[in-house]
Amino acid sequence: MNANRVKQILSSPADVEVKYNGVSVWIDKLNEDGTTATVHLRGRLEERTIVNISELQEE
């Protein structure tokens, strides 16, 4: 995934499914470096993780 698509997903009212290592995640924000994003697992766990946006896949 690229930075422009991450921005589109963040501003979209739609529920866009994104996966990281095969697991559904919510994108919280695109980080200032433009190559990483802060994400958390869908569901009750709120643990945040910073990942390379190149590793995110849209379903």
C-alpha positions in Angstrom: 0.0 0.0 0.0 1.2 3.6 -0.5 0.8 6.8 1.5 -1.9 8.2 -0.8 -4.1 5.1 -0.3 -3.6 5.2 3.5 -4.7 8.9 3.5 -7.8 7.9 1.3 -8.7 5.1 3.7 -8.3 7.4 6.8 -10.6 10.0 5.2 -13.2 7.6 3.9 -16.5 7.1 5.7 -16.5 3.5 4.4 -15.2 0.5 6.4 -12.2 -0.5 4.4 -10.7 -3.8 5.4 -7.0 -3.7 5.7 -4.7 -6.6 6.7 -1.3 -6.7 8.2 0.3 -10.2 8.2 -3.1 -11.7 7.4 -4.8 -10.1 10.4 -7.5 -7.3 10.1 -6.3 -4.0 11.5 -7.6 -0.4 11.8 -5.3 2.3 10.6 -5.0 5.0 13.3 -2.8 7.4 11.4 -0.1 7.8 8.8 3.1 8.7 10.6 5.1 11.8 9.7 7.8 9.8 7.9 5.2 8.9 5.3 6.4 5.2 5.2 4.9 3.9 8.4 1.4 3.9 10.0 0.1 3.3 13.5 -2.5 0.5 13.5 -4.4 -1.7 16.0 -6.2 -5.0 15.7 -9.9 -4.9 15.0 -11.8 -5.9 18.1 -11.3 -5.3 21.7 -7.6 -5.1 21.9 -6.3 -1.5 21.7 -2.6 -2.2 21.5 -1.0 0.1 18.9 1.8 -1.0 16.6 3.8 0.9 14.1 4.2 -0.9 10.7 5.6 -0.2 7.3 2.7 0.8 5.0 4.2 -1.4 2.3 3.2 -4.4 4.4 -0.5 -3.4 4.6 -2.9 -5.1 2.2 -6.3 -3.9 1.3 -8.9 -6.7 1.0 
